[in-house]
């Protein structure tokens, strides 16, 4: 086990892609310690990881996000929000925060949100006088809300691994997502007021009407996805297909920005991203299988929980484990590897799997923006070409807010469970 862990850490520090980090270390371990092992079993486990039908929703949501990102929807959405809040203290950061939240209902991906919203809002924030480090921290942490607002790829993967209703998980993410948006906006308001930056001239009502007319069609996405699932009209997979169809109509006939060459590019980009996601899913399944085969969970986890674990103990250990794991590895891998490890203790204490899914996906989002190896940090580095230390310098206040939300959700689960408990599912 020590060799496997050290091999993964060395590859991580050397900059290996996550799929090679996992499958390479796993293969090396089996070749050295189990030389007669049939490697076909590893291939079978990778294949098992990507077979669940519910995963069909993942490439569909990725395609919908790619179509919207390549078109005009993101800028229309930003203009609509800015027209109403741009003039108040913190108007621009709040616009960024709101746009990331709403765009999460389109993409379900933190990285796509960083690229689509951050690319437009960062120059505006810098021009208004905000420090570069603040703009970067705001963008990567606000984009984390996209991991909670449906359609969330994290919820899809968690639902597949734990056999939890993906529709209920989608609805459970709405309340926490709105709470994070409110707290982030409050922080931005006081930060901007203290520094006296970030206010734009107040838009006229005519400008607001124009912005709403142009941006309102984008709000069809949450209506289709959340409304369709909440009303029992769509399954998550059907909602994904409907979202792609709506994205095509919106960018082709409403905004008229989608060309044939642009559509081909979005298909190719979707294929690449889907390939990466599914390789990670398969690698996570293979690693999870190996850990179970070696009985590692029984050796390491059982002493932590004790003979009679309580609700508080289970939630605390699970939350901390995911938070730390996602500081080092991709959230998809963390969900695949850790969920089966904790499943027996979750069942034993009767923790609601939907609530736990929200807490887990939230920790994945926090870890993704937390040093040393949070994936959103490196996404921001790549997109904005800024140094690592500059990207992480202003993140602590946002991370503290997210940790506070975790505590509130554990104490008041109905924030997450109200919608799924009243839905027609």
LUMSEMAR-555919 format. One record per residue (C-alpha): residue number from 0; x, y negated, z negated. Coordinates in steps of 0.02 Angstrom, whole numbers, always signed. Layout:
<site lumgu="NUM" px="X" py="Y" pz="Z"/>
...
***
This chain:
<site lumgu="0" px="+0" py="+0" pz="+0"/>
<site lumgu="1" px="+143" py="-119" pz="-43"/>
<site lumgu="2" px="+223" py="-84" pz="+127"/>
<site lumgu="3" px="+59" py="-123" pz="+216"/>
<site lumgu="4" px="+38" py="-286" pz="+121"/>
<site lumgu="5" px="+218" py="-341" pz="+149"/>
<site lumgu="6" px="+209" py="-298" pz="+334"/>
<site lumgu="7" px="+54" py="-407" pz="+354"/>
<site lumgu="8" px="+131" py="-552" pz="+257"/>
<site lumgu="9" px="+291" py="-548" pz="+361"/>
<site lumgu="10" px="+191" py="-546" pz="+524"/>
<site lumgu="11" px="+82" py="-688" pz="+459"/>
<site lumgu="12" px="+234" py="-796" pz="+419"/>
<site lumgu="13" px="+310" py="-756" pz="+590"/>
<site lumgu="14" px="+153" py="-820" pz="+675"/>
<site lumgu="15" px="+84" py="-657" pz="+747"/>
<site lumgu="16" px="-97" py="-661" pz="+807"/>
<site lumgu="17" px="-217" py="-590" pz="+678"/>
<site lumgu="18" px="-263" py="-439" pz="+782"/>
<site lumgu="19" px="-80" py="-388" pz="+798"/>
<site lumgu="20" px="-52" py="-428" pz="+615"/>
<site lumgu="21" px="-186" py="-304" pz="+564"/>
<site lumgu="22" px="-176" py="-167" pz="+696"/>
<site lumgu="23" px="+15" py="-176" pz="+706"/>
<site lumgu="24" px="+37" py="-159" pz="+518"/>
<site lumgu="25" px="-93" py="-21" pz="+509"/>
<site lumgu="26" px="-11" py="+77" pz="+651"/>
<site lumgu="27" px="+163" py="+55" pz="+577"/>
<site lumgu="28" px="+102" py="+116" pz="+407"/>
<site lumgu="29" px="+24" py="+272" pz="+482"/>
<site lumgu="30" px="+179" py="+311" pz="+588"/>
<site lumgu="31" px="+295" py="+300" pz="+436"/>
<site lumgu="32" px="+190" py="+373" pz="+295"/>
<site lumgu="33" px="+72" py="+487" pz="+393"/>
<site lumgu="34" px="+172" py="+538" pz="+548"/>
<site lumgu="35" px="+53" py="+679" pz="+595"/>
<site lumgu="36" px="-102" py="+571" pz="+587"/>
<site lumgu="37" px="-212" py="+574" pz="+743"/>
<site lumgu="38" px="-210" py="+394" pz="+807"/>
<site lumgu="39" px="-371" py="+423" pz="+904"/>
<site lumgu="40" px="-460" py="+399" pz="+737"/>
<site lumgu="41" px="-398" py="+218" pz="+732"/>
<site lumgu="42" px="-467" py="+188" pz="+907"/>
<site lumgu="43" px="-632" py="+265" pz="+853"/>
<site lumgu="44" px="-641" py="+148" pz="+702"/>
<site lumgu="45" px="-607" py="-5" pz="+810"/>
<site lumgu="46" px="-746" py="+52" pz="+928"/>
<site lumgu="47" px="-864" py="+83" pz="+781"/>
<site lumgu="48" px="-837" py="-96" pz="+722"/>
<site lumgu="49" px="-900" py="-173" pz="+884"/>
<site lumgu="50" px="-1045" py="-54" pz="+920"/>
<site lumgu="51" px="-1186" py="-127" pz="+810"/>
<site lumgu="52" px="-1322" py="-201" pz="+924"/>
<site lumgu="53" px="-1339" py="-357" pz="+815"/>
<site lumgu="54" px="-1166" py="-413" pz="+873"/>
<site lumgu="55" px="-1241" py="-448" pz="+1045"/>
<site lumgu="56" px="-1296" py="-615" pz="+970"/>
<site lumgu="57" px="-1115" py="-670" pz="+947"/>
<site lumgu="58" px="-1066" py="-694" pz="+1131"/>
<site lumgu="59" px="-1236" py="-771" pz="+1166"/>
<site lumgu="60" px="-1211" py="-906" pz="+1034"/>
<site lumgu="61" px="-1032" py="-933" pz="+1091"/>
<site lumgu="62" px="-1094" py="-958" pz="+1270"/>
<site lumgu="63" px="-1227" py="-1081" pz="+1213"/>
<site lumgu="64" px="-1096" py="-1180" pz="+1116"/>
<site lumgu="65" px="-977" py="-1179" pz="+1266"/>
<site lumgu="66" px="-1112" py="-1249" pz="+1381"/>
<site lumgu="67" px="-1157" py="-1388" pz="+1259"/>
<site lumgu="68" px="-974" py="-1430" pz="+1220"/>
<site lumgu="69" px="-934" py="-1448" pz="+1405"/>
<site lumgu="70" px="-1084" py="-1562" pz="+1434"/>
<site lumgu="71" px="-1156" py="-1722" pz="+1362"/>
<site lumgu="72" px="-1257" py="-1657" pz="+1214"/>
<site lumgu="73" px="-1125" py="-1689" pz="+1079"/>
<site lumgu="74" px="-1103" py="-1873" pz="+1125"/>
<site lumgu="75" px="-1293" py="-1899" pz="+1135"/>
<site lumgu="76" px="-1313" py="-1820" pz="+964"/>
<site lumgu="77" px="-1177" py="-1932" pz="+890"/>
<site lumgu="78" px="-1254" py="-2089" pz="+966"/>
<site lumgu="79" px="-1425" py="-2046" pz="+895"/>
<site lumgu="80" px="-1359" py="-2023" pz="+718"/>
<site lumgu="81" px="-1245" py="-2176" pz="+729"/>
<site lumgu="82" px="-1390" py="-2289" pz="+782"/>
<site lumgu="83" px="-1476" py="-2259" pz="+614"/>
<site lumgu="84" px="-1333" py="-2245" pz="+487"/>
<site lumgu="85" px="-1186" py="-2331" pz="+572"/>
<site lumgu="86" px="-1217" py="-2499" pz="+485"/>
<site lumgu="87" px="-1217" py="-2437" pz="+305"/>
<site lumgu="88" px="-1055" py="-2416" pz="+203"/>
<site lumgu="89" px="-977" py="-2254" pz="+262"/>
<site lumgu="90" px="-1087" py="-2255" pz="+416"/>
<site lumgu="91" px="-956" py="-2180" pz="+532"/>
<site lumgu="92" px="-903" py="-2039" pz="+413"/>
<site lumgu="93" px="-1086" py="-2002" pz="+377"/>
<site lumgu="94" px="-1117" py="-1998" pz="+565"/>
<site lumgu="95" px="-974" py="-1873" pz="+580"/>
<site lumgu="96" px="-1043" py="-1769" pz="+438"/>
<site lumgu="97" px="-1221" py="-1771" pz="+506"/>
<site lumgu="98" px="-1163" py="-1732" pz="+683"/>
<site lumgu="99" px="-1061" py="-1583" pz="+621"/>
<site lumgu="100" px="-1212" py="-1519" pz="+525"/>
<site lumgu="101" px="-1330" py="-1536" pz="+673"/>
<site lumgu="102" px="-1202" py="-1467" pz="+795"/>
<site lumgu="103" px="-1188" py="-1315" pz="+682"/>
<site lumgu="104" px="-1365" py="-1275" pz="+737"/>
<site lumgu="105" px="-1296" py="-1264" pz="+914"/>
<site lumgu="106" px="-1129" py="-1178" pz="+896"/>
<site lumgu="107" px="-1120" py="-1078" pz="+733"/>
<site lumgu="108" px="-931" py="-1100" pz="+743"/>
<site lumgu="109" px="-819" py="-1212" pz="+640"/>
<site lumgu="110" px="-685" py="-1221" pz="+775"/>
<site lumgu="111" px="-810" py="-1272" pz="+910"/>
<site lumgu="112" px="-878" py="-1407" pz="+795"/>
<site lumgu="113" px="-703" py="-1474" pz="+758"/>
<site lumgu="114" px="-671" py="-1488" pz="+945"/>
<site lumgu="115" px="-840" py="-1558" pz="+999"/>
<site lumgu="116" px="-874" py="-1683" pz="+859"/>
<site lumgu="117" px="-697" py="-1719" pz="+802"/>
<site lumgu="118" px="-636" py="-1761" pz="+976"/>
<site lumgu="119" px="-767" py="-1899" pz="+990"/>
<site lumgu="120" px="-774" py="-1964" pz="+811"/>
<site lumgu="121" px="-590" py="-1969" pz="+761"/>
<site lumgu="122" px="-543" py="-2116" pz="+876"/>
<site lumgu="123" px="-694" py="-2214" pz="+810"/>
<site lumgu="124" px="-645" py="-2179" pz="+629"/>
<site lumgu="125" px="-465" py="-2231" pz="+659"/>
<site lumgu="126" px="-520" py="-2391" pz="+747"/>
<site lumgu="127" px="-631" py="-2433" pz="+597"/>
<site lumgu="128" px="-480" py="-2425" pz="+481"/>
<site lumgu="129" px="-492" py="-2253" pz="+403"/>
<site lumgu="130" px="-327" py="-2165" pz="+361"/>
<site lumgu="131" px="-283" py="-2028" pz="+484"/>
<site lumgu="132" px="-275" py="-1897" pz="+345"/>
<site lumgu="133" px="-452" py="-1941" pz="+287"/>
<site lumgu="134" px="-523" py="-1923" pz="+463"/>
<site lumgu="135" px="-442" py="-1751" pz="+482"/>
<site lumgu="136" px="-503" py="-1689" pz="+312"/>
<site lumgu="137" px="-678" py="-1755" pz="+347"/>
<site lumgu="138" px="-688" py="-1669" pz="+516"/>
<site lumgu="139" px="-624" py="-1497" pz="+465"/>
<site lumgu="140" px="-728" py="-1492" pz="+304"/>
<site lumgu="141" px="-887" py="-1560" pz="+383"/>
<site lumgu="142" px="-868" py="-1430" pz="+520"/>
<site lumgu="143" px="-877" py="-1297" pz="+384"/>
<site lumgu="144" px="-1062" py="-1336" pz="+368"/>
<site lumgu="145" px="-1079" py="-1256" pz="+541"/>
<site lumgu="146" px="-1034" py="-1090" pz="+460"/>
<site lumgu="147" px="-1190" py="-1102" pz="+351"/>
<site lumgu="148" px="-1316" py="-1182" pz="+470"/>
<site lumgu="149" px="-1390" py="-1050" pz="+587"/>
<site lumgu="150" px="-1333" py="-981" pz="+706"/>
<site lumgu="151" px="-1183" py="-932" pz="+599"/>
<site lumgu="152" px="-1062" py="-802" pz="+665"/>
<site lumgu="153" px="-1011" py="-770" pz="+484"/>
<site lumgu="154" px="-1190" py="-722" pz="+439"/>
<site lumgu="155" px="-1203" py="-607" pz="+590"/>
<site lumgu="156" px="-1044" py="-514" pz="+542"/>
<site lumgu="157" px="-1092" py="-504" pz="+358"/>
<site lumgu="158" px="-1267" py="-441" pz="+404"/>
<site lumgu="159" px="-1194" py="-305" pz="+516"/>
<site lumgu="160" px="-1067" py="-247" pz="+386"/>
<site lumgu="161" px="-1188" py="-243" pz="+239"/>
<site lumgu="162" px="-1349" py="-200" pz="+333"/>
<site lumgu="163" px="-1429" py="-362" pz="+271"/>
<site lumgu="164" px="-1564" py="-451" pz="+372"/>
<site lumgu="165" px="-1475" py="-577" pz="+484"/>
<site lumgu="166" px="-1636" py="-677" pz="+502"/>
<site lumgu="167" px="-1649" py="-697" pz="+313"/>
<site lumgu="168" px="-1465" py="-744" pz="+303"/>
<site lumgu="169" px="-1488" py="-877" pz="+437"/>
<site lumgu="170" px="-1631" py="-956" pz="+340"/>
<site lumgu="171" px="-1537" py="-944" pz="+174"/>
<site lumgu="172" px="-1396" py="-1050" pz="+243"/>
<site lumgu="173" px="-1506" py="-1202" pz="+278"/>
<site lumgu="174" px="-1529" py="-1262" pz="+97"/>
<site lumgu="175" px="-1345" py="-1251" pz="+49"/>
<site lumgu="176" px="-1295" py="-1331" pz="+214"/>
<site lumgu="177" px="-1408" py="-1481" pz="+181"/>
<site lumgu="178" px="-1343" py="-1494" pz="+2"/>
<site lumgu="179" px="-1163" py="-1500" pz="+62"/>
<site lumgu="180" px="-1209" py="-1630" pz="+193"/>
<site lumgu="181" px="-1288" py="-1740" pz="+58"/>
<site lumgu="182" px="-1138" py="-1727" pz="-61"/>
<site lumgu="183" px="-1011" py="-1757" pz="+77"/>
<site lumgu="184" px="-1110" py="-1910" pz="+133"/>
<site lumgu="185" px="-1117" py="-1976" pz="-45"/>
<site lumgu="186" px="-927" py="-1958" pz="-61"/>
<site lumgu="187" px="-902" py="-2046" pz="+108"/>
<site lumgu="188" px="-1017" py="-2188" pz="+54"/>
<site lumgu="189" px="-919" py="-2228" pz="-105"/>
<site lumgu="190" px="-750" py="-2198" pz="-22"/>
<site lumgu="191" px="-793" py="-2321" pz="+117"/>
<site lumgu="192" px="-871" py="-2449" pz="+1"/>
<site lumgu="193" px="-716" py="-2450" pz="-108"/>
<site lumgu="194" px="-604" py="-2477" pz="+44"/>
<site lumgu="195" px="-728" py="-2589" pz="+135"/>
<site lumgu="196" px="-713" py="-2494" pz="+299"/>
<site lumgu="197" px="-824" py="-2396" pz="+416"/>
<site lumgu="198" px="-973" py="-2510" pz="+447"/>
<site lumgu="199" px="-1037" py="-2548" pz="+622"/>
<site lumgu="200" px="-1156" py="-2685" pz="+678"/>
<site lumgu="201" px="-1337" py="-2637" pz="+643"/>
<site lumgu="202" px="-1420" py="-2564" pz="+797"/>
<site lumgu="203" px="-1577" py="-2647" pz="+862"/>
<site lumgu="204" px="-1739" py="-2548" pz="+868"/>
<site lumgu="205" px="-1727" py="-2547" pz="+1057"/>
<site lumgu="206" px="-1554" py="-2468" pz="+1045"/>
<site lumgu="207" px="-1620" py="-2342" pz="+920"/>
<site lumgu="208" px="-1765" py="-2295" pz="+1033"/>
<site lumgu="209" px="-1644" py="-2267" pz="+1177"/>
<site lumgu="210" px="-1528" py="-2163" pz="+1067"/>
<site lumgu="211" px="-1674" py="-2056" pz="+1005"/>
<site lumgu="212" px="-1742" py="-2031" pz="+1180"/>
<site lumgu="213" px="-1572" py="-1970" pz="+1240"/>
<site lumgu="214" px="-1524" py="-1870" pz="+1086"/>
<site lumgu="215" px="-1690" py="-1793" pz="+1034"/>
<site lumgu="216" px="-1682" py="-1650" pz="+1162"/>
<site lumgu="217" px="-1528" py="-1583" pz="+1069"/>
<site lumgu="218" px="-1639" py="-1554" pz="+918"/>
<site lumgu="219" px="-1727" py="-1419" pz="+1017"/>
<site lumgu="220" px="-1590" py="-1299" pz="+963"/>
<site lumgu="221" px="-1632" py="-1294" pz="+776"/>
<site lumgu="222" px="-1816" py="-1291" pz="+823"/>
<site lumgu="223" px="-1791" py="-1138" pz="+933"/>
<site lumgu="224" px="-1670" py="-1045" pz="+817"/>
<site lumgu="225" px="-1732" py="-1089" pz="+642"/>
<site lumgu="226" px="-1915" py="-1114" pz="+689"/>
<site lumgu="227" px="-1920" py="-958" pz="+796"/>
<site lumgu="228" px="-1842" py="-847" pz="+663"/>
<site lumgu="229" px="-1940" py="-926" pz="+519"/>
<site lumgu="230" px="-2103" py="-905" pz="+612"/>
<site lumgu="231" px="-2067" py="-724" pz="+656"/>
<site lumgu="232" px="-2065" py="-764" pz="+843"/>
<site lumgu="233" px="-1883" py="-717" pz="+877"/>
<site lumgu="234" px="-1758" py="-594" pz="+810"/>
<site lumgu="235" px="-1583" py="-671" pz="+790"/>
<site lumgu="236" px="-1528" py="-591" pz="+953"/>
<site lumgu="237" px="-1681" py="-655" pz="+1046"/>
<site lumgu="238" px="-1652" py="-828" pz="+970"/>
<site lumgu="239" px="-1474" py="-822" pz="+1038"/>
<site lumgu="240" px="-1537" py="-785" pz="+1214"/>
<site lumgu="241" px="-1668" py="-924" pz="+1200"/>
<site lumgu="242" px="-1533" py="-1046" pz="+1143"/>
<site lumgu="243" px="-1425" py="-1006" pz="+1295"/>
<site lumgu="244" px="-1574" py="-1032" pz="+1411"/>
<site lumgu="245" px="-1613" py="-1198" pz="+1327"/>
<site lumgu="246" px="-1429" py="-1253" pz="+1340"/>
<site lumgu="247" px="-1430" py="-1217" pz="+1526"/>
<site lumgu="248" px="-1592" py="-1315" pz="+1553"/>
<site lumgu="249" px="-1533" py="-1461" pz="+1445"/>
<site lumgu="250" px="-1363" py="-1485" pz="+1527"/>
<site lumgu="251" px="-1421" py="-1444" pz="+1704"/>
<site lumgu="252" px="-1587" py="-1537" pz="+1717"/>
<site lumgu="253" px="-1596" py="-1661" pz="+1572"/>
<site lumgu="254" px="-1418" py="-1728" pz="+1556"/>
<site lumgu="255" px="-1365" py="-1664" pz="+1728"/>
<site lumgu="256" px="-1185" py="-1639" pz="+1675"/>
<site lumgu="257" px="-1167" py="-1452" pz="+1710"/>
<site lumgu="258" px="-1091" py="-1408" pz="+1878"/>
<site lumgu="259" px="-1064" py="-1237" pz="+1956"/>
<site lumgu="260" px="-876" py="-1248" pz="+1924"/>
<site lumgu="261" px="-911" py="-1305" pz="+1746"/>
<site lumgu="262" px="-1029" py="-1158" pz="+1719"/>
<site lumgu="263" px="-899" py="-1035" pz="+1783"/>
<site lumgu="264" px="-772" py="-1110" pz="+1662"/>
<site lumgu="265" px="-892" py="-1090" pz="+1515"/>
<site lumgu="266" px="-918" py="-907" pz="+1562"/>
<site lumgu="267" px="-730" py="-879" pz="+1566"/>
<site lumgu="268" px="-703" py="-971" pz="+1401"/>
<site lumgu="269" px="-843" py="-870" pz="+1322"/>
<site lumgu="270" px="-762" py="-708" pz="+1381"/>
<site lumgu="271" px="-595" py="-755" pz="+1304"/>
<site lumgu="272" px="-669" py="-811" pz="+1137"/>
<site lumgu="273" px="-785" py="-659" pz="+1129"/>
<site lumgu="274" px="-638" py="-545" pz="+1164"/>
<site lumgu="275" px="-540" py="-620" pz="+1019"/>
<site lumgu="276" px="-689" py="-609" pz="+901"/>
<site lumgu="277" px="-728" py="-428" pz="+944"/>
<site lumgu="278" px="-546" py="-374" pz="+928"/>
<site lumgu="279" px="-545" py="-453" pz="+755"/>
<site lumgu="280" px="-707" py="-363" pz="+712"/>
<site lumgu="281" px="-636" py="-197" pz="+769"/>
<site lumgu="282" px="-471" py="-226" pz="+680"/>
<site lumgu="283" px="-563" py="-271" pz="+520"/>
<site lumgu="284" px="-664" py="-111" pz="+530"/>
<site lumgu="285" px="-505" py="-7" pz="+556"/>
<site lumgu="286" px="-417" py="-88" pz="+407"/>
<site lumgu="287" px="-572" py="-67" pz="+298"/>
<site lumgu="288" px="-577" py="+117" pz="+344"/>
<site lumgu="289" px="-392" py="+141" pz="+302"/>
<site lumgu="290" px="-411" py="+58" pz="+132"/>
<site lumgu="291" px="-560" py="+170" pz="+93"/>
<site lumgu="292" px="-465" py="+324" pz="+156"/>
<site lumgu="293" px="-320" py="+284" pz="+39"/>
<site lumgu="294" px="-443" py="+249" pz="-104"/>
<site lumgu="295" px="-365" py="+78" pz="-132"/>
<site lumgu="296" px="-528" py="-4" pz="-190"/>
<site lumgu="297" px="-551" py="+125" pz="-328"/>
<site lumgu="298" px="-374" py="+96" pz="-388"/>
<site lumgu="299" px="-372" py="-94" pz="-386"/>
<site lumgu="300" px="-552" py="-155" pz="-399"/>
<site lumgu="301" px="-630" py="-38" pz="-528"/>
<site lumgu="302" px="-525" py="-104" pz="-674"/>
<site lumgu="303" px="-577" py="-283" pz="-633"/>
<site lumgu="304" px="-764" py="-247" pz="-647"/>
<site lumgu="305" px="-756" py="-128" pz="-794"/>
<site lumgu="306" px="-883" py="+7" pz="-834"/>
<site lumgu="307" px="-1035" py="-109" pz="-847"/>
<site lumgu="308" px="-1013" py="-263" pz="-734"/>
<site lumgu="309" px="-1132" py="-410" pz="-758"/>
<site lumgu="310" px="-1206" py="-529" pz="-628"/>
<site lumgu="311" px="-1083" py="-666" pz="-678"/>
<site lumgu="312" px="-933" py="-549" pz="-669"/>
<site lumgu="313" px="-978" py="-483" pz="-496"/>
<site lumgu="314" px="-1014" py="-655" pz="-423"/>
<site lumgu="315" px="-855" py="-730" pz="-497"/>
<site lumgu="316" px="-740" py="-591" pz="-435"/>
<site lumgu="317" px="-819" py="-583" pz="-262"/>
<site lumgu="318" px="-815" py="-772" pz="-239"/>
<site lumgu="319" px="-634" py="-789" pz="-294"/>
<site lumgu="320" px="-579" py="-640" pz="-187"/>
<site lumgu="321" px="-656" py="-711" pz="-28"/>
<site lumgu="322" px="-594" py="-886" pz="-62"/>
<site lumgu="323" px="-415" py="-826" pz="-82"/>
<site lumgu="324" px="-426" py="-704" pz="+64"/>
<site lumgu="325" px="-488" py="-837" pz="+186"/>
<site lumgu="326" px="-342" py="-949" pz="+141"/>
<site lumgu="327" px="-234" py="-819" pz="+228"/>
<site lumgu="328" px="-338" py="-723" pz="+356"/>
<site lumgu="329" px="-480" py="-753" pz="+478"/>
<site lumgu="330" px="-652" py="-750" pz="+392"/>
<site lumgu="331" px="-716" py="-611" pz="+506"/>
<site lumgu="332" px="-576" py="-496" pz="+449"/>
<site lumgu="333" px="-605" py="-542" pz="+266"/>
<site lumgu="334" px="-791" py="-500" pz="+279"/>
<site lumgu="335" px="-757" py="-333" pz="+363"/>
<site lumgu="336" px="-622" py="-279" pz="+241"/>
<site lumgu="337" px="-690" py="-341" pz="+74"/>
<site lumgu="338" px="-878" py="-313" pz="+91"/>
<site lumgu="339" px="-871" py="-122" pz="+81"/>
<site lumgu="340" px="-751" py="-136" pz="-67"/>
<site lumgu="341" px="-874" py="-237" pz="-172"/>
<site lumgu="342" px="-1036" py="-156" pz="-110"/>
<site lumgu="343" px="-1053" py="-24" pz="-250"/>
<site lumgu="344" px="-1038" py="-156" pz="-387"/>
<site lumgu="345" px="-1159" py="-273" pz="-299"/>
<site lumgu="346" px="-1288" py="-133" pz="-291"/>
<site lumgu="347" px="-1256" py="-84" pz="-471"/>
<site lumgu="348" px="-1292" py="-258" pz="-539"/>
<site lumgu="349" px="-1437" py="-296" pz="-421"/>
<site lumgu="350" px="-1365" py="-456" pz="-349"/>
<site lumgu="351" px="-1474" py="-514" pz="-204"/>
<site lumgu="352" px="-1373" py="-471" pz="-47"/>
<site lumgu="353" px="-1440" py="-625" pz="+43"/>
<site lumgu="354" px="-1381" py="-741" pz="-97"/>
<site lumgu="355" px="-1215" py="-651" pz="-102"/>
<site lumgu="356" px="-1200" py="-670" pz="+87"/>
<site lumgu="357" px="-1222" py="-859" pz="+71"/>
<site lumgu="358" px="-1091" py="-868" pz="-67"/>
<site lumgu="359" px="-971" py="-761" pz="+34"/>
<site lumgu="360" px="-991" py="-859" pz="+196"/>
<site lumgu="361" px="-971" py="-1021" pz="+98"/>
<site lumgu="362" px="-806" py="-957" pz="+27"/>
<site lumgu="363" px="-753" py="-910" pz="+203"/>
<site lumgu="364" px="-790" py="-1088" pz="+256"/>
<site lumgu="365" px="-694" py="-1163" pz="+109"/>
<site lumgu="366" px="-546" py="-1047" pz="+134"/>
<site lumgu="367" px="-542" py="-1090" pz="+320"/>
<site lumgu="368" px="-501" py="-1272" pz="+275"/>
<site lumgu="369" px="-386" py="-1233" pz="+128"/>
<site lumgu="370" px="-195" py="-1218" pz="+132"/>
<site lumgu="371" px="-87" py="-1126" pz="+165"/>
<site lumgu="372" px="-160" py="-1037" pz="+317"/>
<site lumgu="373" px="-342" py="-1093" pz="+335"/>
<site lumgu="374" px="-388" py="-1069" pz="+519"/>
<site lumgu="375" px="-474" py="-1239" pz="+535"/>
<site lumgu="376" px="-314" py="-1326" pz="+480"/>
<site lumgu="377" px="-220" py="-1254" pz="+628"/>
<site lumgu="378" px="-368" py="-1290" pz="+744"/>
<site lumgu="379" px="-358" py="-1473" pz="+693"/>
<site lumgu="380" px="-169" py="-1472" pz="+715"/>
<site lumgu="381" px="-188" py="-1402" pz="+891"/>
<site lumgu="382" px="-329" py="-1520" pz="+945"/>
<site lumgu="383" px="-266" py="-1682" pz="+866"/>
<site lumgu="384" px="-78" py="-1649" pz="+875"/>
<site lumgu="385" px="-48" py="-1703" pz="+695"/>
<site lumgu="386" px="+75" py="-1633" pz="+565"/>
<site lumgu="387" px="+19" py="-1499" pz="+444"/>
<site lumgu="388" px="+42" py="-1606" pz="+287"/>
<site lumgu="389" px="-60" py="-1747" pz="+363"/>
<site lumgu="390" px="-204" py="-1628" pz="+401"/>
<site lumgu="391" px="-213" py="-1560" pz="+222"/>
<site lumgu="392" px="-172" py="-1720" pz="+125"/>
<site lumgu="393" px="-351" py="-1781" pz="+97"/>
<site lumgu="394" px="-440" py="-1612" pz="+85"/>
<site lumgu="395" px="-447" py="-1591" pz="-108"/>
<site lumgu="396" px="-604" py="-1699" pz="-139"/>
<site lumgu="397" px="-701" py="-1603" pz="-6"/>
<site lumgu="398" px="-643" py="-1434" pz="-73"/>
<site lumgu="399" px="-694" py="-1486" pz="-250"/>
<site lumgu="400" px="-868" py="-1530" pz="-184"/>
<site lumgu="401" px="-882" py="-1360" pz="-98"/>
<site lumgu="402" px="-829" py="-1269" pz="-257"/>
<site lumgu="403" px="-961" py="-1369" pz="-353"/>
<site lumgu="404" px="-1093" py="-1313" pz="-227"/>
<site lumgu="405" px="-1038" py="-1132" pz="-254"/>
<site lumgu="406" px="-1068" py="-1150" pz="-441"/>
<site lumgu="407" px="-1237" py="-1233" pz="-413"/>
<site lumgu="408" px="-1292" py="-1093" pz="-295"/>
<site lumgu="409" px="-1241" py="-959" pz="-419"/>
<site lumgu="410" px="-1342" py="-1046" pz="-555"/>
<site lumgu="411" px="-1492" py="-1095" pz="-447"/>
<site lumgu="412" px="-1510" py="-959" pz="-313"/>
<site lumgu="413" px="-1678" py="-1026" pz="-250"/>
<site lumgu="414" px="-1584" py="-1164" pz="-157"/>
<site lumgu="415" px="-1533" py="-1026" pz="-37"/>
<site lumgu="416" px="-1676" py="-903" pz="-59"/>
<site lumgu="417" px="-1829" py="-1015" pz="-44"/>
<site lumgu="418" px="-1840" py="-1013" pz="+147"/>
<site lumgu="419" px="-1806" py="-826" pz="+174"/>
<site lumgu="420" px="-1927" py="-781" pz="+35"/>
<site lumgu="421" px="-2068" py="-878" pz="+119"/>
<site lumgu="422" px="-2031" py="-831" pz="+300"/>
<site lumgu="423" px="-2129" py="-707" pz="+406"/>
<site lumgu="424" px="-1987" py="-578" pz="+405"/>
***
